[in-house]
Amino acid sequence: MSTRKQNWGEDRVMFYDAQGRLRSLPASWTDVNEADLFSQVAAGRSFSRPDDLSALASLIDRIKRPQEG
């Protein structure tokens, strides 16, 4: 890894490839972040985190509510 910084509005890892070209990937695509506790316990057996499912349920509730106006 060469460096890690905010680029294009997201946390990115910058590195040099085998040809010496500077490359960039979202940090979430790499293992530079320590996995959160849920991810560690789930060990790849769950696609969605509880926080993500809760946010999705809230969004669905808002969409289902009758529009005011």
CHARMM internal coordinates of N, CA and C (Angstrom, degrees):
IC EDIT
DIST 1 N 1 CA 1.4589
DIST 1 CA 1 C 1.5155
ANGL 1 N 1 CA 1 C 107.95
DIST 1 C 2 N 1.2934
ANGL 1 CA 1 C 2 N 115.76
DIHE 1 N 1 CA 1 C 2 N 134.97
DIST 2 N 2 CA 1.4433
ANGL 1 C 2 N 2 CA 120.88
DIHE 1 CA 1 C 2 N 2 CA 177.43
DIST 2 CA 2 C 1.5249
ANGL 2 N 2 CA 2 C 110.87
DIHE 1 C 2 N 2 CA 2 C -88.84
DIST 2 C 3 N 1.3174
ANGL 2 CA 2 C 3 N 117.09
DIHE 2 N 2 CA 2 C 3 N -52.81
DIST 3 N 3 CA 1.4620
ANGL 2 C 3 N 3 CA 121.35
DIHE 2 CA 2 C 3 N 3 CA 179.65
DIST 3 CA 3 C 1.5273
ANGL 3 N 3 CA 3 C 109.97
DIHE 2 C 3 N 3 CA 3 C -160.06
DIST 3 C 4 N 1.3052
ANGL 3 CA 3 C 4 N 114.89
DIHE 3 N 3 CA 3 C 4 N 168.07
DIST 4 N 4 CA 1.4563
ANGL 3 C 4 N 4 CA 121.56
DIHE 3 CA 3 C 4 N 4 CA 178.37
DIST 4 CA 4 C 1.5197
ANGL 4 N 4 CA 4 C 106.94
DIHE 3 C 4 N 4 CA 4 C -135.37
DIST 4 C 5 N 1.3428
ANGL 4 CA 4 C 5 N 116.86
DIHE 4 N 4 CA 4 C 5 N 129.86
DIST 5 N 5 CA 1.4650
ANGL 4 C 5 N 5 CA 119.11
DIHE 4 CA 4 C 5 N 5 CA -179.74
DIST 5 CA 5 C 1.5211
ANGL 5 N 5 CA 5 C 110.61
DIHE 4 C 5 N 5 CA 5 C -160.34
DIST 5 C 6 N 1.3309
ANGL 5 CA 5 C 6 N 114.53
DIHE 5 N 5 CA 5 C 6 N 171.43
DIST 6 N 6 CA 1.4629
ANGL 5 C 6 N 6 CA 121.01
DIHE 5 CA 5 C 6 N 6 CA 175.76
DIST 6 CA 6 C 1.5285
ANGL 6 N 6 CA 6 C 108.03
DIHE 5 C 6 N 6 CA 6 C -80.48
DIST 6 C 7 N 1.2971
ANGL 6 CA 6 C 7 N 116.45
DIHE 6 N 6 CA 6 C 7 N 123.26
DIST 7 N 7 CA 1.4663
ANGL 6 C 7 N 7 CA 122.40
DIHE 6 CA 6 C 7 N 7 CA 178.38
DIST 7 CA 7 C 1.5163
ANGL 7 N 7 CA 7 C 107.88
DIHE 6 C 7 N 7 CA 7 C -142.37
DIST 7 C 8 N 1.3027
ANGL 7 CA 7 C 8 N 117.28
DIHE 7 N 7 CA 7 C 8 N 137.63
DIST 8 N 8 CA 1.4614
ANGL 7 C 8 N 8 CA 122.30
DIHE 7 CA 7 C 8 N 8 CA 179.24
DIST 8 CA 8 C 1.5339
ANGL 8 N 8 CA 8 C 111.38
DIHE 7 C 8 N 8 CA 8 C 53.29
DIST 8 C 9 N 1.3435
ANGL 8 CA 8 C 9 N 116.06
DIHE 8 N 8 CA 8 C 9 N 35.05
DIST 9 N 9 CA 1.4543
ANGL 8 C 9 N 9 CA 120.77
DIHE 8 CA 8 C 9 N 9 CA 175.74
DIST 9 CA 9 C 1.5159
ANGL 9 N 9 CA 9 C 115.71
DIHE 8 C 9 N 9 CA 9 C 77.71
DIST 9 C 10 N 1.3268
ANGL 9 CA 9 C 10 N 117.86
DIHE 9 N 9 CA 9 C 10 N 13.67
DIST 10 N 10 CA 1.4579
ANGL 9 C 10 N 10 CA 119.42
DIHE 9 CA 9 C 10 N 10 CA 178.20
DIST 10 CA 10 C 1.5187
ANGL 10 N 10 CA 10 C 110.98
DIHE 9 C 10 N 10 CA 10 C -146.19
DIST 10 C 11 N 1.3181
ANGL 10 CA 10 C 11 N 115.08
DIHE 10 N 10 CA 10 C 11 N 161.16
DIST 11 N 11 CA 1.4575
ANGL 10 C 11 N 11 CA 122.95
DIHE 10 CA 10 C 11 N 11 CA 178.14
DIST 11 CA 11 C 1.5232
ANGL 11 N 11 CA 11 C 107.64
DIHE 10 C 11 N 11 CA 11 C -72.65
DIST 11 C 12 N 1.3540
ANGL 11 CA 11 C 12 N 116.66
DIHE 11 N 11 CA 11 C 12 N 120.87
DIST 12 N 12 CA 1.4585
ANGL 11 C 12 N 12 CA 120.04
DIHE 11 CA 11 C 12 N 12 CA -175.68
DIST 12 CA 12 C 1.5170
ANGL 12 N 12 CA 12 C 111.15
DIHE 11 C 12 N 12 CA 12 C -128.67
DIST 12 C 13 N 1.3271
ANGL 12 CA 12 C 13 N 115.66
DIHE 12 N 12 CA 12 C 13 N 152.57
DIST 13 N 13 CA 1.4586
ANGL 12 C 13 N 13 CA 123.49
DIHE 12 CA 12 C 13 N 13 CA 175.28
DIST 13 CA 13 C 1.5247
ANGL 13 N 13 CA 13 C 107.02
DIHE 12 C 13 N 13 CA 13 C -106.37
DIST 13 C 14 N 1.3222
ANGL 13 CA 13 C 14 N 115.90
DIHE 13 N 13 CA 13 C 14 N 126.44
DIST 14 N 14 CA 1.4644
ANGL 13 C 14 N 14 CA 121.54
DIHE 13 CA 13 C 14 N 14 CA 178.68
DIST 14 CA 14 C 1.5349
ANGL 14 N 14 CA 14 C 107.60
DIHE 13 C 14 N 14 CA 14 C -106.55
DIST 14 C 15 N 1.3331
ANGL 14 CA 14 C 15 N 117.27
DIHE 14 N 14 CA 14 C 15 N 134.94
DIST 15 N 15 CA 1.4577
ANGL 14 C 15 N 15 CA 121.17
DIHE 14 CA 14 C 15 N 15 CA -179.32
DIST 15 CA 15 C 1.5203
ANGL 15 N 15 CA 15 C 109.39
DIHE 14 C 15 N 15 CA 15 C -152.38
DIST 15 C 16 N 1.3141
ANGL 15 CA 15 C 16 N 115.86
DIHE 15 N 15 CA 15 C 16 N 165.70
DIST 16 N 16 CA 1.4603
ANGL 15 C 16 N 16 CA 121.85
DIHE 15 CA 15 C 16 N 16 CA 176.70
DIST 16 CA 16 C 1.5208
ANGL 16 N 16 CA 16 C 109.19
DIHE 15 C 16 N 16 CA 16 C -101.83
DIST 16 C 17 N 1.3366
ANGL 16 CA 16 C 17 N 116.78
DIHE 16 N 16 CA 16 C 17 N 131.50
DIST 17 N 17 CA 1.4619
ANGL 16 C 17 N 17 CA 120.18
DIHE 16 CA 16 C 17 N 17 CA 179.11
DIST 17 CA 17 C 1.5277
ANGL 17 N 17 CA 17 C 110.14
DIHE 16 C 17 N 17 CA 17 C -80.98
DIST 17 C 18 N 1.3216
ANGL 17 CA 17 C 18 N 116.46
DIHE 17 N 17 CA 17 C 18 N -177.11
DIST 18 N 18 CA 1.4625
ANGL 17 C 18 N 18 CA 121.89
DIHE 17 CA 17 C 18 N 18 CA -176.29
DIST 18 CA 18 C 1.5274
ANGL 18 N 18 CA 18 C 112.68
DIHE 17 C 18 N 18 CA 18 C -61.46
DIST 18 C 19 N 1.3406
ANGL 18 CA 18 C 19 N 117.46
DIHE 18 N 18 CA 18 C 19 N -25.33
DIST 19 N 19 CA 1.4599
ANGL 18 C 19 N 19 CA 121.19
DIHE 18 CA 18 C 19 N 19 CA 178.82
DIST 19 CA 19 C 1.5340
ANGL 19 N 19 CA 19 C 112.23
DIHE 18 C 19 N 19 CA 19 C -91.55
DIST 19 C 20 N 1.3253
ANGL 19 CA 19 C 20 N 116.87
DIHE 19 N 19 CA 19 C 20 N 3.87
DIST 20 N 20 CA 1.4578
ANGL 19 C 20 N 20 CA 120.95
DIHE 19 CA 19 C 20 N 20 CA 178.20
DIST 20 CA 20 C 1.5163
ANGL 20 N 20 CA 20 C 114.91
DIHE 19 C 20 N 20 CA 20 C 84.22
DIST 20 C 21 N 1.3440
ANGL 20 CA 20 C 21 N 117.87
DIHE 20 N 20 CA 20 C 21 N 9.72
DIST 21 N 21 CA 1.4676
ANGL 20 C 21 N 21 CA 121.81
DIHE 20 CA 20 C 21 N 21 CA 178.59
DIST 21 CA 21 C 1.5213
ANGL 21 N 21 CA 21 C 109.71
DIHE 20 C 21 N 21 CA 21 C -85.69
DIST 21 C 22 N 1.3375
ANGL 21 CA 21 C 22 N 115.71
DIHE 21 N 21 CA 21 C 22 N 139.41
DIST 22 N 22 CA 1.4525
ANGL 21 C 22 N 22 CA 120.77
DIHE 21 CA 21 C 22 N 22 CA 177.93
DIST 22 CA 22 C 1.5223
ANGL 22 N 22 CA 22 C 108.89
DIHE 21 C 22 N 22 CA 22 C -74.15
DIST 22 C 23 N 1.3133
ANGL 22 CA 22 C 23 N 115.84
DIHE 22 N 22 CA 22 C 23 N 127.70
DIST 23 N 23 CA 1.4639
ANGL 22 C 23 N 23 CA 122.73
DIHE 22 CA 22 C 23 N 23 CA -179.89
DIST 23 CA 23 C 1.5200
ANGL 23 N 23 CA 23 C 109.23
DIHE 22 C 23 N 23 CA 23 C -121.83
DIST 23 C 24 N 1.3310
ANGL 23 CA 23 C 24 N 115.57
DIHE 23 N 23 CA 23 C 24 N 162.12
DIST 24 N 24 CA 1.4571
ANGL 23 C 24 N 24 CA 121.12
DIHE 23 CA 23 C 24 N 24 CA -179.49
DIST 24 CA 24 C 1.5208
ANGL 24 N 24 CA 24 C 109.66
DIHE 23 C 24 N 24 CA 24 C -142.84
DIST 24 C 25 N 1.3351
ANGL 24 CA 24 C 25 N 115.79
DIHE 24 N 24 CA 24 C 25 N 136.08
DIST 25 N 25 CA 1.4640
ANGL 24 C 25 N 25 CA 122.51
DIHE 24 CA 24 C 25 N 25 CA 176.82
DIST 25 CA 25 C 1.5234
ANGL 25 N 25 CA 25 C 108.77
DIHE 24 C 25 N 25 CA 25 C -134.40
DIST 25 C 26 N 1.3363
ANGL 25 CA 25 C 26 N 117.59
DIHE 25 N 25 CA 25 C 26 N 149.81
DIST 26 N 26 CA 1.4620
ANGL 25 C 26 N 26 CA 118.55
DIHE 25 CA 25 C 26 N 26 CA 171.89
DIST 26 CA 26 C 1.5305
ANGL 26 N 26 CA 26 C 109.46
DIHE 25 C 26 N 26 CA 26 C -59.48
DIST 26 C 27 N 1.3177
ANGL 26 CA 26 C 27 N 117.63
DIHE 26 N 26 CA 26 C 27 N 136.40
DIST 27 N 27 CA 1.4687
ANGL 26 C 27 N 27 CA 121.16
DIHE 26 CA 26 C 27 N 27 CA -179.29
DIST 27 CA 27 C 1.5239
ANGL 27 N 27 CA 27 C 110.77
DIHE 26 C 27 N 27 CA 27 C -58.86
DIST 27 C 28 N 1.3387
ANGL 27 CA 27 C 28 N 116.96
DIHE 27 N 27 CA 27 C 28 N -30.36
DIST 28 N 28 CA 1.4686
ANGL 27 C 28 N 28 CA 120.27
DIHE 27 CA 27 C 28 N 28 CA -179.60
DIST 28 CA 28 C 1.5235
ANGL 28 N 28 CA 28 C 112.59
DIHE 27 C 28 N 28 CA 28 C -66.21
DIST 28 C 29 N 1.3172
ANGL 28 CA 28 C 29 N 117.79
DIHE 28 N 28 CA 28 C 29 N -16.56
DIST 29 N 29 CA 1.4636
ANGL 28 C 29 N 29 CA 121.35
DIHE 28 CA 28 C 29 N 29 CA 177.96
DIST 29 CA 29 C 1.5272
ANGL 29 N 29 CA 29 C 111.58
DIHE 28 C 29 N 29 CA 29 C -85.16
DIST 29 C 30 N 1.3208
ANGL 29 CA 29 C 30 N 116.96
DIHE 29 N 29 CA 29 C 30 N -6.23
DIST 30 N 30 CA 1.4622
ANGL 29 C 30 N 30 CA 121.21
DIHE 29 CA 29 C 30 N 30 CA -175.21
DIST 30 CA 30 C 1.5227
ANGL 30 N 30 CA 30 C 109.95
DIHE 29 C 30 N 30 CA 30 C -115.70
DIST 30 C 31 N 1.3224
ANGL 30 CA 30 C 31 N 115.74
DIHE 30 N 30 CA 30 C 31 N -177.81
DIST 31 N 31 CA 1.4572
ANGL 30 C 31 N 31 CA 120.29
DIHE 30 CA 30 C 31 N 31 CA 177.18
DIST 31 CA 31 C 1.5262
ANGL 31 N 31 CA 31 C 111.79
DIHE 30 C 31 N 31 CA 31 C -104.23
DIST 31 C 32 N 1.3440
ANGL 31 CA 31 C 32 N 118.27
DIHE 31 N 31 CA 31 C 32 N 21.72
DIST 32 N 32 CA 1.4648
ANGL 31 C 32 N 32 CA 120.23
DIHE 31 CA 31 C 32 N 32 CA 179.32
DIST 32 CA 32 C 1.5191
ANGL 32 N 32 CA 32 C 112.26
DIHE 31 C 32 N 32 CA 32 C -69.89
DIST 32 C 33 N 1.3230
ANGL 32 CA 32 C 33 N 117.82
DIHE 32 N 32 CA 32 C 33 N -27.13
DIST 33 N 33 CA 1.4651
ANGL 32 C 33 N 33 CA 121.65
DIHE 32 CA 32 C 33 N 33 CA 176.58
DIST 33 CA 33 C 1.5141
ANGL 33 N 33 CA 33 C 109.17
DIHE 32 C 33 N 33 CA 33 C -88.49
DIST 33 C 34 N 1.3305
ANGL 33 CA 33 C 34 N 115.57
DIHE 33 N 33 CA 33 C 34 N 138.09
DIST 34 N 34 CA 1.4610
ANGL 33 C 34 N 34 CA 118.43
DIHE 33 CA 33 C 34 N 34 CA 172.81
DIST 34 CA 34 C 1.5236
ANGL 34 N 34 CA 34 C 107.37
DIHE 33 C 34 N 34 CA 34 C -71.58
DIST 34 C 35 N 1.3023
ANGL 34 CA 34 C 35 N 116.81
DIHE 34 N 34 CA 34 C 35 N 134.79
DIST 35 N 35 CA 1.4678
ANGL 34 C 35 N 35 CA 120.92
DIHE 34 CA 34 C 35 N 35 CA -178.86
DIST 35 CA 35 C 1.5230
ANGL 35 N 35 CA 35 C 109.99
DIHE 34 C 35 N 35 CA 35 C -62.47
DIST 35 C 36 N 1.3475
ANGL 35 CA 35 C 36 N 115.95
DIHE 35 N 35 CA 35 C 36 N 142.87
DIST 36 N 36 CA 1.4604
ANGL 35 C 36 N 36 CA 119.01
DIHE 35 CA 35 C 36 N 36 CA 176.53
DIST 36 CA 36 C 1.5273
ANGL 36 N 36 CA 36 C 108.96
DIHE 35 C 36 N 36 CA 36 C -68.38
DIST 36 C 37 N 1.3207
ANGL 36 CA 36 C 37 N 115.86
DIHE 36 N 36 CA 36 C 37 N 166.50
DIST 37 N 37 CA 1.4648
ANGL 36 C 37 N 37 CA 121.13
DIHE 36 CA 36 C 37 N 37 CA -174.72
DIST 37 CA 37 C 1.5300
ANGL 37 N 37 CA 37 C 111.79
DIHE 36 C 37 N 37 CA 37 C -57.99
DIST 37 C 38 N 1.3477
ANGL 37 CA 37 C 38 N 117.33
DIHE 37 N 37 CA 37 C 38 N -42.59
DIST 38 N 38 CA 1.4594
ANGL 37 C 38 N 38 CA 119.36
DIHE 37 CA 37 C 38 N 38 CA -179.78
DIST 38 CA 38 C 1.5298
ANGL 38 N 38 CA 38 C 110.63
DIHE 37 C 38 N 38 CA 38 C -60.34
DIST 38 C 39 N 1.3210
ANGL 38 CA 38 C 39 N 116.53
DIHE 38 N 38 CA 38 C 39 N -46.39
DIST 39 N 39 CA 1.4705
ANGL 38 C 39 N 39 CA 120.43
DIHE 38 CA 38 C 39 N 39 CA -179.31
DIST 39 CA 39 C 1.5273
ANGL 39 N 39 CA 39 C 111.59
DIHE 38 C 39 N 39 CA 39 C -61.41
DIST 39 C 40 N 1.3274
ANGL 39 CA 39 C 40 N 116.19
DIHE 39 N 39 CA 39 C 40 N -37.80
DIST 40 N 40 CA 1.4603
ANGL 39 C 40 N 40 CA 119.56
DIHE 39 CA 39 C 40 N 40 CA 178.43
DIST 40 CA 40 C 1.5226
ANGL 40 N 40 CA 40 C 111.02
DIHE 39 C 40 N 40 CA 40 C -64.30
DIST 40 C 41 N 1.3292
ANGL 40 CA 40 C 41 N 116.68
DIHE 40 N 40 CA 40 C 41 N -45.07
DIST 41 N 41 CA 1.4625
ANGL 40 C 41 N 41 CA 120.77
DIHE 40 CA 40 C 41 N 41 CA -178.10
DIST 41 CA 41 C 1.5280
ANGL 41 N 41 CA 41 C 110.91
DIHE 40 C 41 N 41 CA 41 C -70.71
DIST 41 C 42 N 1.3409
ANGL 41 CA 41 C 42 N 117.01
DIHE 41 N 41 CA 41 C 42 N -40.08
DIST 42 N 42 CA 1.4681
ANGL 41 C 42 N 42 CA 120.86
DIHE 41 CA 41 C 42 N 42 CA -179.01
DIST 42 CA 42 C 1.5205
ANGL 42 N 42 CA 42 C 111.78
DIHE 41 C 42 N 42 CA 42 C -67.73
DIST 42 C 43 N 1.3158
ANGL 42 CA 42 C 43 N 117.28
DIHE 42 N 42 CA 42 C 43 N -27.37
DIST 43 N 43 CA 1.4723
ANGL 42 C 43 N 43 CA 122.79
DIHE 42 CA 42 C 43 N 43 CA 176.48
DIST 43 CA 43 C 1.5293
ANGL 43 N 43 CA 43 C 112.42
DIHE 42 C 43 N 43 CA 43 C 49.38
DIST 43 C 44 N 1.3308
ANGL 43 CA 43 C 44 N 116.79
DIHE 43 N 43 CA 43 C 44 N 41.88
DIST 44 N 44 CA 1.4523
ANGL 43 C 44 N 44 CA 121.00
DIHE 43 CA 43 C 44 N 44 CA 176.38
DIST 44 CA 44 C 1.5200
ANGL 44 N 44 CA 44 C 114.93
DIHE 43 C 44 N 44 CA 44 C 82.39
DIST 44 C 45 N 1.3236
ANGL 44 CA 44 C 45 N 117.44
DIHE 44 N 44 CA 44 C 45 N 3.02
DIST 45 N 45 CA 1.4623
ANGL 44 C 45 N 45 CA 119.98
DIHE 44 CA 44 C 45 N 45 CA -177.46
DIST 45 CA 45 C 1.5275
ANGL 45 N 45 CA 45 C 113.11
DIHE 44 C 45 N 45 CA 45 C -86.84
DIST 45 C 46 N 1.3441
ANGL 45 CA 45 C 46 N 118.11
DIHE 45 N 45 CA 45 C 46 N -8.65
DIST 46 N 46 CA 1.4564
ANGL 45 C 46 N 46 CA 121.22
DIHE 45 CA 45 C 46 N 46 CA -177.95
DIST 46 CA 46 C 1.5224
ANGL 46 N 46 CA 46 C 109.66
DIHE 45 C 46 N 46 CA 46 C -126.50
DIST 46 C 47 N 1.3203
ANGL 46 CA 46 C 47 N 116.59
DIHE 46 N 46 CA 46 C 47 N 130.32
DIST 47 N 47 CA 1.4602
ANGL 46 C 47 N 47 CA 121.09
DIHE 46 CA 46 C 47 N 47 CA -178.66
DIST 47 CA 47 C 1.5205
ANGL 47 N 47 CA 47 C 112.05
DIHE 46 C 47 N 47 CA 47 C -76.66
DIST 47 C 48 N 1.3418
ANGL 47 CA 47 C 48 N 117.35
DIHE 47 N 47 CA 47 C 48 N -34.69
DIST 48 N 48 CA 1.4612
ANGL 47 C 48 N 48 CA 121.75
DIHE 47 CA 47 C 48 N 48 CA -174.85
DIST 48 CA 48 C 1.5215
ANGL 48 N 48 CA 48 C 111.88
DIHE 47 C 48 N 48 CA 48 C -118.05
DIST 48 C 49 N 1.3426
ANGL 48 CA 48 C 49 N 115.24
DIHE 48 N 48 CA 48 C 49 N 141.93
DIST 49 N 49 CA 1.4572
ANGL 48 C 49 N 49 CA 120.54
DIHE 48 CA 48 C 49 N 49 CA 175.24
DIST 49 CA 49 C 1.5249
ANGL 49 N 49 CA 49 C 109.30
DIHE 48 C 49 N 49 CA 49 C -83.01
DIST 49 C 50 N 1.3253
ANGL 49 CA 49 C 50 N 118.04
DIHE 49 N 49 CA 49 C 50 N 153.05
DIST 50 N 50 CA 1.4717
ANGL 49 C 50 N 50 CA 120.30
DIHE 49 CA 49 C 50 N 50 CA 179.04
DIST 50 CA 50 C 1.5317
ANGL 50 N 50 CA 50 C 113.06
DIHE 49 C 50 N 50 CA 50 C -55.59
DIST 50 C 51 N 1.3323
ANGL 50 CA 50 C 51 N 118.13
DIHE 50 N 50 CA 50 C 51 N -39.99
DIST 51 N 51 CA 1.4660
ANGL 50 C 51 N 51 CA 120.64
DIHE 50 CA 50 C 51 N 51 CA 178.94
DIST 51 CA 51 C 1.5299
ANGL 51 N 51 CA 51 C 111.12
DIHE 50 C 51 N 51 CA 51 C -60.77
DIST 51 C 52 N 1.3307
ANGL 51 CA 51 C 52 N 116.60
DIHE 51 N 51 CA 51 C 52 N -40.53
DIST 52 N 52 CA 1.4639
ANGL 51 C 52 N 52 CA 120.27
DIHE 51 CA 51 C 52 N 52 CA 179.69
DIST 52 CA 52 C 1.5271
ANGL 52 N 52 CA 52 C 110.83
DIHE 51 C 52 N 52 CA 52 C -66.94
DIST 52 C 53 N 1.3240
ANGL 52 CA 52 C 53 N 117.19
DIHE 52 N 52 CA 52 C 53 N -40.45
DIST 53 N 53 CA 1.4653
ANGL 52 C 53 N 53 CA 120.58
DIHE 52 CA 52 C 53 N 53 CA 179.10
DIST 53 CA 53 C 1.5247
ANGL 53 N 53 CA 53 C 111.11
DIHE 52 C 53 N 53 CA 53 C -66.08
DIST 53 C 54 N 1.3252
ANGL 53 CA 53 C 54 N 117.05
DIHE 53 N 53 CA 53 C 54 N -38.15
DIST 54 N 54 CA 1.4609
ANGL 53 C 54 N 54 CA 121.42
DIHE 53 CA 53 C 54 N 54 CA 177.81
DIST 54 CA 54 C 1.5299
ANGL 54 N 54 CA 54 C 110.56
DIHE 53 C 54 N 54 CA 54 C -64.56
DIST 54 C 55 N 1.3222
ANGL 54 CA 54 C 55 N 116.85
DIHE 54 N 54 CA 54 C 55 N -43.40
DIST 55 N 55 CA 1.4656
ANGL 54 C 55 N 55 CA 120.82
DIHE 54 CA 54 C 55 N 55 CA 178.04
DIST 55 CA 55 C 1.5259
ANGL 55 N 55 CA 55 C 110.57
DIHE 54 C 55 N 55 CA 55 C -63.16
DIST 55 C 56 N 1.3235
ANGL 55 CA 55 C 56 N 117.47
DIHE 55 N 55 CA 55 C 56 N -40.52
DIST 56 N 56 CA 1.4610
ANGL 55 C 56 N 56 CA 121.57
DIHE 55 CA 55 C 56 N 56 CA 178.07
DIST 56 CA 56 C 1.5264
ANGL 56 N 56 CA 56 C 110.98
DIHE 55 C 56 N 56 CA 56 C -63.74
DIST 56 C 57 N 1.3340
ANGL 56 CA 56 C 57 N 117.27
DIHE 56 N 56 CA 56 C 57 N -43.11
DIST 57 N 57 CA 1.4643
ANGL 56 C 57 N 57 CA 120.86
DIHE 56 CA 56 C 57 N 57 CA 178.97
DIST 57 CA 57 C 1.5232
ANGL 57 N 57 CA 57 C 110.82
DIHE 56 C 57 N 57 CA 57 C -62.33
DIST 57 C 58 N 1.3209
ANGL 57 CA 57 C 58 N 117.38
DIHE 57 N 57 CA 57 C 58 N -40.55
DIST 58 N 58 CA 1.4674
ANGL 57 C 58 N 58 CA 121.12
DIHE 57 CA 57 C 58 N 58 CA 177.61
DIST 58 CA 58 C 1.5223
ANGL 58 N 58 CA 58 C 111.32
DIHE 57 C 58 N 58 CA 58 C -63.34
DIST 58 C 59 N 1.3127
ANGL 58 CA 58 C 59 N 116.86
DIHE 58 N 58 CA 58 C 59 N -42.23
DIST 59 N 59 CA 1.4653
ANGL 58 C 59 N 59 CA 121.30
DIHE 58 CA 58 C 59 N 59 CA 178.65
DIST 59 CA 59 C 1.5237
ANGL 59 N 59 CA 59 C 110.72
DIHE 58 C 59 N 59 CA 59 C -63.51
DIST 59 C 60 N 1.3082
ANGL 59 CA 59 C 60 N 117.53
DIHE 59 N 59 CA 59 C 60 N -43.16
DIST 60 N 60 CA 1.4744
ANGL 59 C 60 N 60 CA 121.07
DIHE 59 CA 59 C 60 N 60 CA 179.13
DIST 60 CA 60 C 1.5243
ANGL 60 N 60 CA 60 C 109.88
DIHE 59 C 60 N 60 CA 60 C -63.34
DIST 60 C 61 N 1.3458
ANGL 60 CA 60 C 61 N 117.47
DIHE 60 N 60 CA 60 C 61 N -42.00
DIST 61 N 61 CA 1.4712
ANGL 60 C 61 N 61 CA 120.69
DIHE 60 CA 60 C 61 N 61 CA 177.38
DIST 61 CA 61 C 1.5235
ANGL 61 N 61 CA 61 C 111.16
DIHE 60 C 61 N 61 CA 61 C -59.30
DIST 61 C 62 N 1.3306
ANGL 61 CA 61 C 62 N 117.14
DIHE 61 N 61 CA 61 C 62 N -43.19
DIST 62 N 62 CA 1.4744
ANGL 61 C 62 N 62 CA 120.14
DIHE 61 CA 61 C 62 N 62 CA -179.82
DIST 62 CA 62 C 1.5265
ANGL 62 N 62 CA 62 C 110.93
DIHE 61 C 62 N 62 CA 62 C -65.03
DIST 62 C 63 N 1.3176
ANGL 62 CA 62 C 63 N 117.28
DIHE 62 N 62 CA 62 C 63 N -38.21
DIST 63 N 63 CA 1.4574
ANGL 62 C 63 N 63 CA 120.97
DIHE 62 CA 62 C 63 N 63 CA -179.62
DIST 63 CA 63 C 1.5302
ANGL 63 N 63 CA 63 C 110.81
DIHE 62 C 63 N 63 CA 63 C -68.76
DIST 63 C 64 N 1.3249
ANGL 63 CA 63 C 64 N 117.46
DIHE 63 N 63 CA 63 C 64 N -36.53
DIST 64 N 64 CA 1.4630
ANGL 63 C 64 N 64 CA 121.92
DIHE 63 CA 63 C 64 N 64 CA -177.87
DIST 64 CA 64 C 1.5169
ANGL 64 N 64 CA 64 C 113.60
DIHE 63 C 64 N 64 CA 64 C -73.83
DIST 64 C 65 N 1.3425
ANGL 64 CA 64 C 65 N 117.48
DIHE 64 N 64 CA 64 C 65 N -24.93
DIST 65 N 65 CA 1.4715
ANGL 64 C 65 N 65 CA 120.30
DIHE 64 CA 64 C 65 N 65 CA -178.75
DIST 65 CA 65 C 1.5108
ANGL 65 N 65 CA 65 C 110.57
DIHE 64 C 65 N 65 CA 65 C -63.49
DIST 65 C 66 N 1.3390
ANGL 65 CA 65 C 66 N 116.90
DIHE 65 N 65 CA 65 C 66 N 142.35
DIST 66 N 66 CA 1.4608
ANGL 65 C 66 N 66 CA 119.42
DIHE 65 CA 65 C 66 N 66 CA 175.70
DIST 66 CA 66 C 1.5256
ANGL 66 N 66 CA 66 C 110.18
DIHE 65 C 66 N 66 CA 66 C -61.97
DIST 66 C 67 N 1.3122
ANGL 66 CA 66 C 67 N 115.18
DIHE 66 N 66 CA 66 C 67 N 139.98
DIST 67 N 67 CA 1.4640
ANGL 66 C 67 N 67 CA 120.21
DIHE 66 CA 66 C 67 N 67 CA 179.97
DIST 67 CA 67 C 1.5101
ANGL 67 N 67 CA 67 C 110.38
DIHE 66 C 67 N 67 CA 67 C -68.16
DIST 67 C 68 N 1.3266
ANGL 67 CA 67 C 68 N 116.83
DIHE 67 N 67 CA 67 C 68 N 133.32
DIST 68 N 68 CA 1.4661
ANGL 67 C 68 N 68 CA 121.22
DIHE 67 CA 67 C 68 N 68 CA 176.68
DIST 68 CA 68 C 1.5163
ANGL 68 N 68 CA 68 C 108.80
DIHE 67 C 68 N 68 CA 68 C -83.87
DIST 68 C 69 N 1.3087
ANGL 68 CA 68 C 69 N 116.24
DIHE 68 N 68 CA 68 C 69 N 146.14
DIST 69 N 69 CA 1.4594
ANGL 68 C 69 N 69 CA 116.81
DIHE 68 CA 68 C 69 N 69 CA 175.15
DIST 69 CA 69 C 1.4400
ANGL 69 N 69 CA 69 C 112.14
DIHE 68 C 69 N 69 CA 69 C 142.09
END
COOR INIT
IC SEED 1 N 1 CA 1 C
IC BUILD
